[in-house]
Amino acid sequence: MPEATLTRAPAGAAPRRRGSRHGSNAWAHVLLATGGVVMVFPFVWQLLTSLSTNAQVMSVPPVFWPGELQWGNYAEVFSKLPFLQEFWVSVSITVVRTVGQLVLCSMAGYAFARMRFPLRGVLLALVLSILMVPSQVYLIPQYQIVNGLGWLNTVAGIAAPGVFSAFGTFLMMQFFKGVPDSLEEAARLDGANPFQVFWRVMLPLAGPSLGALTIITVLWSWNDLLWPLIVSTRAESMPLAAGIATFAGRTTTDYTVMMAASVLAMAPILLLFIVLQRRVIDGLAHSGLK
Amino acid sequence: MTSVDRSPRAGAGVASPARGSTPRPAGRAGGADRRPRRSHDGWWPVLFVLPTMFGVVLFYLWPIVQTGYFSFTEWGAFGGQTWVGAENYVRLASDPDLGTAVVNTLVYTAIVLLGIPVAMVVASLLNRPGMRFTAFYRVLYFMPYVAMPTAVAMVWRLIFNGDFGVLNWLLGLVGIDGPAWTSTPGFALVAVSVVGLWTSLGFAIIILSAGLRNIPPELYEAAALDGATAWRQFRSVTVPLLTPSVFFVTVITVINGFQLFDLLYALMGQANPAIQQTQSLVYLFYNEAFLRNDKGFAAAIAMVILLIVGAVTLLQFRMQRRWVTYA
């Protein structure tokens, strides 16, 4: 884990400030670990209760270790709520939105950053103005459009508005603005048309930005609740976020199954995060928004 | 854990093209407007921009105009809108729920903002010289931020349960008889806010960490040469140079705070007797628009949310001159 030293002070800099107090990081570890336990406790508790009996969940004082692990709770998830259908909806809307945004936002971002056309400034201002508007302001008309198309309770209906993103366009535009002109000019001199320049020269450079946009879109799409709740009324056509909330609204006492379902719903994203931790954290930090 | 190529400047990671192969020119590439280039790109820009413009106009821009119009209409039971002038706004002004929702949203936002000083402490600890396991700690603190809010709300419901929750058991150990957190007005808002703080802490830590790493070590060395104590260095170097990051985190936290919905909905549930006293602005909107189907009234609520968020953000940018130091 070399980062602690590498990210700061260039090698060979004067001895670090406080460097003489060696080993004084012990109390920092104590504080960070204590805080870390608080941060992680809900996840651990969720995992433990998902493997307990309902009686154990409701006992006072609490049972911290369930003893015999109740894996059956996980089997019940599939019979008590349409988990597989909901999982499939979540995956579908996430894929549709992410692929859509990667294609559309990078193209529009590229054009806004590096092409000249009439009304460029006006169109850009229009797109960016959306960034300042809270989603409630367009939800009712969006619902009407989706309803009018007969898309309620469909993947298309849940995914559609989120295929387009002002934020994604802005993110990609910022990236393309920073690419030196020379690369583009060289390709043009070789006779490439604008699409070829974009596709063969510019996009391959955009890896980190496309990665950040992917992370943001996947996270938001998987976790979003309000819009899916509005356009899907049947449990089997909801994504997991809405499905879990609806299930919890119906049954108030089936705690263990509720926990097992939540664990399963979160697991794909949390595993992805743990595997790609640095990229996820940097991607989110640098783009500044979920 | 390959951190070697990590750019020391936050914000550069996304924007810097092909790290390593092309060193970034000092003044960026000059922007789109200043380069001498062919006078037009023919029809290509249309191909590139049209799909996005289509979606943006259809799903975002036109809806904004429509909502503005809807806020002056009343919706019939079988569709169709009648122009009612400012009636919805008049009704809203005297609706006690609006006041409750505004206050709740502000309280929630304020409590979540308390996470920023905590995040500052955590970030400084993570950035101590020679600190190890920082990647591990970052994962721990960041996990709540990426986890699905509805799913984590389920376990918080149990933790906050009045009869058998872990929290009340812990409070019981020190002789406090805890309430039924999620169904008692007042306490429910605190519960939701605590979860909100827990969720957003990681984000603040990451941004503030990046801010801390941006502070040139020479400044500390110079301060030390001048005989500044560790506390004095913190106060005169760290704090002022961190204010831009703090400002950024504050703005984002406030904007997100005003969007409180998921946690509230999932933690309390629609059938909760305390929901009316605990509702946020977005919940009020959702309830009027899609549960009570009073879409004209809801559109007025949406416009009020737009105004409040706009005003608060503007205010923050106005105030930044007073306390944010740009080096």
Interface residues (C-beta under 8 A of the other chain):
Chain A: M1 P2 E3 A4 T5 L6 T7 R8 A9 A13 A14 R16 R17 R18 G19 H22 N25 A28 H29 L31 L32 G35 G36 M39 V40 P42 F43 W45 Q46 T49 V57 M58 S59 V60 P61 P62 L104 C105 M107 A108 Y110 A111 F112 A113 R114 M115 R116 F117 R120 L123 L126 V127 S129 I130 M132 V133 P134 S135 Q136 V137 Y138 L139 I140 P141 Q142 Y143 I145 A160 P161 V163 F164 A166 T169 L171 Q174 F175 K177 G178 V179 P180 D181 L183 N193 P194 F195 F198 L205 A206 G207 P208 S209 A212 L219 W222 N223 D224 L225 L226 L229 I230 L240 A241 A242 I244 A245 A248 G249 T252 Y255 M258 M259 S262 V263 A265 M266 I269 L270 F273 I274 Q277 R278 V280 I281 D282 G283 L284 A285 H286 S287 G288 L289 K290
Chain B: M1 T2 S3 V4 R6 P8 A10 G11 A12 G13 V14 A15 S16 P17 A18 R19 T22 R24 P25 R28 A29 G30 G31 A32 R35 R37 R38 S39 H40 D41 G42 W44 P45 V46 L47 F48 V49 P51 T52 M53 G55 V56 V57 L58 F59 Y60 L61 W62 P63 I64 Q66 T67 F70 V121 V122 L125 L126 N127 R128 P129 G130 M131 R132 F133 T134 A135 Y137 R138 V139 L140 Y141 F142 M143 P144 Y145 V146 A147 M148 P149 T150 A151 V152 A153 M154 V155 W156 R157 L158 I159 D163 F164 V166 W169 W198 L201 G202 F203 I206 I207 A210 R213 P217 Y220 E221 A224 A230 Q233 F248 I252 N256 F258 Q259 F261 D262 Y265 A266 G269 Q270 A271 V282 F285 Y286 A289 F290 K295 A298 A299 I301 A302 M303 I305 L306 V309 G310 T313
